[in-house]
Amino acid sequence: MYLVDEEKLIIHDMSSPKYECEIKKIAEDKRRKVYTLDQVKRMIDTQHRPQYNGCRWCMPEYHTFDMQSIFKHD
């Protein structure tokens, strides 16, 4: 099973969660469960809107780092 953080658009693998994932901090109303890897792959696809990203700790093979984000200032 996979847990989707609808606020941050991150997908977590619940079969191997890590401490760094901070899953307990995800609000209950911002959580969604996904049960198949095929659906996760479709959600991570570049054509999907909104585009989700794999968690860098528990799904590193599906995590993509946005290099432009290091130049953005809040």
Number of C-alpha atoms within 10 A of each C-alpha: 12 19 18 24 22 16 11 11 16 19 28 25 20 14 9 10 16 15 9 10 17 9 16 8 7 16 11 9 9 12 14 12 13 15 10 10 12 10 12 21 15 13 19 22 15 12 9 11 9 12 13 24 25 23 23 17 16 20 18 11 10 17 17 13 11 7 8 7 8 8 7 7 5 3
